[in-house]
Amino acid sequence: GWGMSLASFASSGGIDVKGPIPNQKMNVIWGKQDRILSKKIRSKSQEIINCSHKELEDCGHLPHIDKPKSVYNYWENLNND
């Protein structure tokens, strides 16, 4: 049932957050070549959650799969600042 559930979720437009956004500091990693979250959606998301972000080159929707070393280095550097 995973395939049908995923297709239904994707065709519905995904998640639509209507509640308050948590106020803790957030950091987001985007894949520059993400074919699921458009640049427009990523920009709007950054505006809504007001977070710092990193955009990885040659990376799709799953940065932790596409670029695990880059993701690790990003989080490690955040923790050492």
Buried (B, 14 or more C-beta within 10 A) or exposed (E): EEEEEEEEEEEEEEEEEEEEEEEEEEEBBBBEEBEEBEEEEBEEBBEEBEBEEBBBEEBBEEBEEBBEEBBEEBBEEEEEE
